[in-house]
Amino acid sequence: MVQRAPASSPEAEGKRQTSGDCLRAPIINAFIYEDAGLLDDVGVLDTFVEEVIKSPELSTVYVFITDKDGKILAHNDYTNFGSIASDHLTRTALQSQHFLSEVTRLKSNEDVLDLALPLLVAGKSWGTLRVGLSMTPLQRELDTLKWQVFTFAGIFFLFGTAAFYIIGLTMSRPLEQLSQAMSDLNQDSLPAVPEATGRQDEIGDLQESFRQMVLRLQQSEKGRQLAVSRLLRAEKLATIGEIVAGVAHEVNNPLGAMAFSIASLEKKAPQELIRHIGIVKGGLSRIETIVRQLSEFSRAGSLDLGCIKSDVFFKETAQFAVMALKRFPVRFTALDECVPCSLFLDKGKMHQVVLNLLLNAGNASPAGGCVRLTAAVADGFYLLSVKDQGKGIAAEQQPLIFELFYTTNLAGEGSGIGLAICKNIVEMHRGEIVVVSTPGETIFTVKIPLVTGEMNGSPEVTDCRG
């Protein structure tokens, strides 16, 4: 039983038509030669069939040639010689003028490409050529091609999946890191400012926005902590000031009586007691100095602000410095490197700050040393620097020297009040005082903003720049 399979594509049909033309040409010639009496028999057809069957390129299953009545004149199976081909394809080919083909399945389940080539010359039919080509080699090639396609498809799928996975990681990892950084962001602890990634896509824009946000939050937090620190310090100083004012008032009265009494005793005391009276007077003088400083500290809660030219302020400060440093065996130099501008400050209290720093510098400098006062403007601040050539301040002591009653001097040589007063006055001007110290050189720098506002409770903003 022969089963008919679907027809093949037009392209394949064209190739088969060309192959059929090549095969039937010698057969038609043999029929013509026989008809003309040039050949005694058609044995040449058997030879032709045998050559087609033996051809390694065609994988031929069967070949036979019929005359115009369907009688088999040559067949690769000699038992079929002389029989009448009654199959549908042969009968159709004998009635047709066109090349015919179809795929059939033999009883052995082998698919065969069945070709029927009408043998026509000038409209005259000489018969038909039937060729059955095995499709097993083609099927093997198709199976091989199928596995190759599946293999390459699998490889491409794996590579594609890996590529998409890597791309996904590249896209998701920075987002996960950013999400984690945002989760860690809280009021108690701010993360370190992320480094700029340099990405030029939307993720890079998001990372840069987050970095800028963290930077602004850190700056705001520093400002908040500074404001809280100043507030606590102000409250602390206000409390201490109230206590100090009361103590100073209570001490001043007996201190005046003691000074009057000692002065009277000094006039009447014998010579051997004069030395002891001098020691007592020195102690009283020191007590008076401390009480005066405490009184000044208690009154440092307000400013009398006004505009003054920077060159005038520096000149007055330098003149006071010359007089104040006369009792120290040091040289004094003053240099105004500031382009003349206007300052908005409490002149008296700022003179007090600078003179206190100059006296400390004179006290710290060795004999023959130099104390230097300079002024400059930088980054919107008016800078006054006092430099000495003393032994310096240890690094661990530098954060403490502005605390009230803390001193680096020996016992009995310092009260620890002066620098605390200086810091308080400078901070009231919305400025800061910083120290840089190494062995043989210490520099205190007072920084006062050129533009100040809301100082001492005043809501307006004042710009006194020249």
VOGU-3710 file (C-alpha; in Angstrom, 3 decimals, decimal comma):
1> mvqrapassp> 0,000/0,000/0,000  1,427/3,346/-0,975  0,554/6,445/1,043  0,731/9,879/-0,593  2,635/12,549/1,296  2,320/16,317/0,916  3,803/18,006/-2,102  7,096/19,831/-1,786  7,873/23,550/-2,165  7,905/25,426/-5,548
11> eaegkrqtsg> 11,659/25,911/-5,269  12,199/22,193/-4,903  9,809/21,558/-7,770  11,928/23,782/-10,016  15,086/21,900/-9,133  13,390/18,578/-9,814  12,112/19,846/-13,176  15,664/20,714/-14,179  16,960/17,319/-13,029  14,130/15,577/-14,919
21> dclrapiina> 14,968/17,411/-18,141  18,544/16,173/-17,856  17,376/12,602/-17,288  14,738/12,355/-20,024  16,772/13,923/-22,818  18,829/10,765/-23,602  15,695/8,601/-23,286  13,798/10,639/-25,888  16,828/10,442/-28,144  16,818/6,666/-27,807
31> fiyedaglld> 13,127/6,530/-28,787  13,759/8,790/-31,792  16,744/6,742/-32,944  14,719/3,533/-32,623  11,806/5,020/-34,542  14,195/6,140/-37,265  15,695/2,626/-37,438  19,060/3,763/-36,194  18,842/1,414/-33,200  17,913/-2,246/-33,354
41> dvgvldtfve> 16,364/-2,322/-29,836  15,945/-0,183/-26,842  18,501/-2,000/-24,715  20,142/1,322/-24,238  17,228/2,140/-21,919  18,198/-0,689/-19,558  21,709/0,668/-19,504  20,384/4,109/-18,677  18,207/2,732/-15,841  21,168/0,818/-14,458
51> evikspelst> 23,364/3,917/-14,465  20,703/5,947/-12,667  20,272/3,207/-10,040  24,034/3,000/-9,439  24,478/6,772/-9,208  25,716/7,572/-5,637  24,369/11,112/-5,814  20,685/10,252/-6,334  19,924/7,554/-3,718  17,500/6,017/-6,231
61> vyvfitdkdg> 14,969/3,434/-5,029  13,449/2,542/-8,422  13,557/3,718/-12,039  11,370/2,594/-14,924  10,401/3,822/-18,361  7,037/3,284/-20,041  5,824/3,789/-23,572  2,858/6,012/-24,440  0,480/3,213/-23,455  1,974/2,685/-20,007
71> kilahndytn> 3,871/-0,475/-20,854  7,133/-0,767/-18,908  10,045/-0,874/-21,339  12,850/-0,765/-18,782  12,876/-1,248/-15,011  15,516/-1,753/-12,379  13,436/-4,733/-11,234  13,350/-7,051/-14,301  10,246/-8,851/-12,987  8,222/-5,765/-13,866
81> fgsiasdhlt> 9,423/-5,681/-17,483  6,534/-5,685/-19,943  3,834/-5,039/-17,346  1,444/-2,102/-17,540  1,977/0,705/-15,021  -1,476/1,447/-13,713  -0,602/3,743/-10,786  -2,209/7,148/-10,609  0,966/9,197/-11,090  1,976/7,335/-14,262
91> rtalqsqhfl> -1,478/7,626/-15,795  -1,609/11,309/-14,970  1,852/11,903/-16,425  0,862/10,162/-19,690  -2,058/12,551/-20,000  -0,077/15,599/-18,919  2,571/17,735/-20,533  4,123/18,864/-17,257  6,557/17,455/-14,775  4,814/15,761/-11,829
101> sevtrlksne> 6,078/14,799/-8,393  4,821/13,747/-5,014  6,158/12,250/-1,819  4,886/8,745/-1,139  5,476/6,309/1,653  6,260/2,675/0,778  5,109/-0,358/2,694  8,499/-0,339/4,418  7,588/3,123/5,866  10,306/4,688/3,737
111> dvldlalpll> 9,462/8,097/2,259  10,206/8,353/-1,452  10,158/11,347/-3,747  8,209/10,022/-6,737  8,966/11,794/-10,032  7,017/11,464/-13,269  8,550/13,041/-16,376  6,429/13,004/-19,566  8,600/12,151/-22,582  7,353/14,744/-25,104
121> vagkswgtlr> 8,914/16,100/-28,275  7,018/18,649/-30,365  3,758/17,623/-28,697  4,268/13,910/-29,430  4,272/11,608/-26,379  6,829/8,789/-26,271  5,924/7,617/-22,774  7,035/8,602/-19,290  10,074/8,330/-17,045  9,421/7,346/-13,435
131> vglsmtplqr> 12,101/7,850/-10,759  11,769/7,172/-7,032  14,381/8,912/-4,898  14,886/7,911/-1,273  14,345/10,724/1,233  16,259/8,962/4,028  19,545/10,878/3,412  17,575/14,099/3,308  15,781/13,148/6,503  19,128/12,446/8,165
141> eldtlkwqvf> 20,366/15,849/7,084  17,158/17,408/8,350  17,567/15,641/11,701  21,178/16,804/11,907  20,125/20,332/11,016  17,340/20,155/13,594  19,764/19,178/16,339  22,166/21,853/15,239  19,353/24,388/15,382  18,322/23,151/18,829
151> tfagifflfg> 21,934/23,154/20,017  22,650/26,671/18,773  19,294/27,840/20,116  20,187/26,372/23,519  23,603/27,987/23,441  22,136/31,331/22,443  19,487/30,937/25,150  22,126/30,260/27,799  24,309/33,137/26,628  21,272/35,396/26,401
161> taafyiiglt> 20,123/34,415/29,873  23,611/34,988/31,265  23,847/38,352/29,507  20,440/39,443/30,804  21,383/38,221/34,288  24,604/40,236/34,246  22,788/43,271/32,895  20,126/42,795/35,553  22,755/42,659/38,273  24,435/45,737/36,848
171> msrpleqlsq> 21,129/47,590/36,942  19,775/46,220/40,220  22,900/46,221/42,393  23,253/50,036/42,524  19,514/50,302/43,154  19,749/47,771/45,993  22,724/49,648/47,466  20,837/52,913/47,164  17,766/51,356/48,785  19,893/50,015/51,651
181> amsdlnqdsl> 21,536/53,413/52,106  18,106/55,033/52,231  16,956/52,459/54,804  20,007/53,229/56,961  19,243/56,943/56,798  17,819/58,150/60,105  17,959/61,136/62,392  20,393/59,593/64,858  23,076/58,538/62,401  23,724/59,820/58,924
191> pavpeatgrq> 25,695/57,624/56,505  28,908/58,757/54,915  28,475/60,777/51,751  28,483/58,282/48,834  31,165/58,740/46,244  30,141/60,077/42,852  29,736/57,130/40,446  29,977/59,104/37,226  27,087/57,194/35,640  25,346/59,141/32,884
201> deigdlqesf> 21,973/57,384/33,065  18,853/57,702/35,213  20,379/55,538/37,961  23,402/57,850/38,033  21,076/60,868/38,359  19,268/59,154/41,244  22,545/58,304/42,991  23,807/61,869/42,572  20,538/63,275/43,946  20,813/60,993/46,983
211> rqmvlrlqqs> 24,468/61,976/47,459  23,568/65,664/47,385  20,701/65,041/49,796  22,999/63,261/52,281  25,524/66,077/51,932  22,861/68,688/52,688  21,566/66,640/55,621  25,065/66,363/57,067  25,591/70,094/56,711  22,220/70,738/58,333
221> ekgrqlavsr> 23,053/68,307/61,139  26,390/70,021/61,735  24,610/73,365/61,866  22,020/71,965/64,257  24,659/70,464/66,536  26,606/73,740/66,476  23,453/75,689/67,329  22,625/73,273/70,164  26,204/73,493/71,424  26,087/77,276/71,357
231> llraeklati> 22,725/77,288/73,089  23,951/74,975/75,835  27,110/77,016/76,184  25,119/80,223/76,328  22,843/78,803/79,004  25,850/77,533/80,903  27,614/80,870/80,650  24,460/82,723/81,634  24,103/80,580/84,749  27,769/80,948/85,596
241> geivagvahe> 27,521/84,672/84,920  24,719/85,081/87,414  26,645/83,146/90,015  29,851/85,045/89,262  28,125/88,406/89,447  26,811/87,585/92,920  30,156/86,228/94,084  32,063/89,221/92,697  29,701/91,632/94,421  30,057/89,831/97,745
251> vnnplgamaf> 33,861/89,584/97,427  34,417/93,201/96,419  33,240/94,639/99,748  35,541/92,660/102,073  38,290/92,905/99,452  38,157/96,720/99,617  38,251/96,662/103,408  41,222/94,290/103,391  43,095/96,468/100,906  42,468/99,580/103,068
261> siaslekkap> 43,590/97,747/106,186  46,771/96,439/104,581  47,620/99,919/103,323  47,267/101,267/106,878  49,342/98,451/108,351  52,068/99,014/105,743  52,583/102,558/107,071  52,979/101,446/110,694  54,499/97,994/110,405  58,137/97,393/111,303
271> qelirhigiv> 60,604/96,709/108,518  60,679/92,951/109,083  56,938/92,738/108,286  57,083/94,795/105,078  58,060/91,753/102,995  55,107/89,743/104,273  52,741/92,648/103,725  54,009/92,846/100,098  53,104/89,189/99,582  49,614/89,810/100,958
281> kgglsrieti> 49,209/92,838/98,674  50,233/90,738/95,681  47,614/88,155/96,594  44,955/90,829/96,977  45,923/92,310/93,604  45,479/88,919/91,997  42,104/88,488/93,694  41,052/91,906/92,383  42,101/90,929/88,847  40,113/87,691/89,008
291> vrqlsefsra> 37,058/89,459/90,408  37,284/92,083/87,649  37,505/89,367/85,010  34,538/87,582/86,543  32,574/90,806/86,507  33,448/91,351/82,848  32,443/87,770/82,110  29,074/88,270/83,753  28,474/91,418/81,682  29,450/89,796/78,348
301> gsldlgciks> 25,889/88,895/77,485  25,160/91,918/75,275  26,859/93,694/72,393  26,971/97,339/71,445  27,268/96,864/67,683  28,321/99,525/65,288  30,085/100,070/61,951  33,781/100,884/61,935  36,396/100,949/59,204  38,753/98,005/59,335
311> dvffketaqf> 41,904/100,124/59,072  40,787/102,357/61,954  39,950/99,349/64,106  43,314/97,720/63,379  45,259/100,908/64,076  43,571/101,370/67,467  44,123/97,710/68,344  47,815/97,938/67,426  48,244/101,050/69,607  46,685/99,304/72,603
321> avmalkrfpv> 48,926/96,296/71,935  52,091/98,387/72,038  51,149/99,736/75,472  50,000/96,355/76,808  53,168/94,505/75,727  55,641/97,008/77,207  56,002/94,887/80,329  57,092/91,839/78,305  60,631/91,470/76,879  59,321/90,792/73,370
331> rftaldecvp> 59,207/92,515/70,002  55,838/93,455/68,548  54,967/93,778/64,843  51,624/94,623/63,253  50,668/94,147/59,585  47,307/95,080/58,071  46,882/93,009/54,888  43,165/93,762/54,657  41,694/95,806/51,841  39,855/98,597/53,728
341> cslfldkgkm> 36,271/97,581/54,440  33,582/98,229/57,035  33,068/95,998/60,055  29,921/95,558/62,121  30,991/94,710/65,668  31,292/95,792/69,292  34,598/97,644/69,134  35,246/97,634/72,876  34,661/93,927/73,350  36,692/93,019/70,261
351> hqvvlnllln> 39,569/95,157/71,593  39,226/93,181/74,814  39,474/89,900/72,885  42,557/90,896/70,877  44,350/92,434/73,875  43,716/89,280/75,905  45,257/87,187/73,119  48,215/89,601/72,868  48,869/89,465/76,617  48,771/85,654/76,513
361> agnaspaggc> 51,188/85,732/73,544  53,553/88,089/75,358  53,456/85,887/78,435  54,127/82,727/76,395  56,949/84,118/74,216  60,560/83,830/75,404  62,712/86,904/76,023  63,575/88,461/72,692  60,739/86,634/70,973  58,298/88,207/68,562
371> vrltaavadg> 54,547/88,733/68,876  52,848/89,438/65,565  49,387/90,876/64,864  47,984/90,588/61,318  44,653/91,347/59,669  43,218/90,001/56,405  39,956/89,203/54,618  39,191/85,728/53,253  36,022/83,841/52,319  33,724/86,564/53,661
381> fyllsvkdqg> 35,478/86,801/57,064  37,607/89,471/58,670  40,609/87,663/60,181  42,719/88,891/63,099  45,670/86,643/63,938  47,983/86,776/66,958  51,183/84,783/66,637  53,724/84,031/69,380  56,957/82,041/69,613  56,191/80,177/72,813
391> kgiaaeqqpl> 56,591/76,485/73,542  53,179/75,738/72,054  50,033/74,018/73,290  49,777/70,229/73,361  47,283/68,772/70,892  45,212/67,137/73,640  44,930/70,481/75,468  43,844/72,575/72,472  40,118/71,584/72,600  40,014/72,477/76,355
401> ifelfyttnl> 41,735/75,859/76,515  38,479/77,761/75,856  36,691/76,092/78,787  36,019/78,259/81,802  38,698/77,992/84,537  40,942/75,754/82,395  44,514/77,017/82,074  47,822/75,640/80,819  49,806/77,907/83,146  51,275/76,837/86,432
411> agegsgigla> 49,198/77,120/89,568  48,778/80,726/90,586  49,770/82,097/87,163  46,423/82,005/85,340  42,725/82,094/86,113  41,416/80,216/83,025  38,812/82,914/82,405  40,324/85,073/79,646  40,025/82,676/76,697  36,507/81,644/77,759
421> icknivemhr> 35,488/85,328/77,665  37,162/85,743/74,252  35,346/82,746/72,800  32,011/83,927/74,175  32,423/87,422/72,687  33,535/86,097/69,286  30,625/83,652/69,079  28,221/86,474/69,935  29,540/88,147/66,765  28,623/84,911/64,871
431> geivvvstpg> 32,324/84,241/64,431  34,804/81,719/65,727  38,250/81,625/67,263  40,667/78,891/66,253  44,124/77,922/67,382  46,972/76,257/65,517  49,949/75,382/67,668  53,280/73,655/67,226  56,414/73,796/69,372  57,840/77,290/68,916
441> etiftvkipl> 54,747/78,812/67,265  51,119/79,337/68,255  48,562/81,287/66,200  45,139/82,359/67,491  42,834/83,553/64,701  39,621/85,465/65,274  37,153/85,165/62,377  34,342/87,716/62,193  31,843/87,508/59,290  31,680/90,615/57,133
451> vtgemngspe> 27,908/90,176/56,833  26,183/89,578/60,157  22,536/89,483/61,063  20,229/88,599/63,892  23,005/89,302/66,389  22,131/90,072/69,954  18,448/89,476/69,186  18,330/91,923/66,286  16,254/90,497/63,415  17,651/92,674/60,646
461> vtdcrg> 20,560/91,706/58,391  23,313/94,276/58,079  25,963/94,428/55,391  28,813/96,832/56,199  31,233/95,786/53,479  33,036/98,668/51,790
//
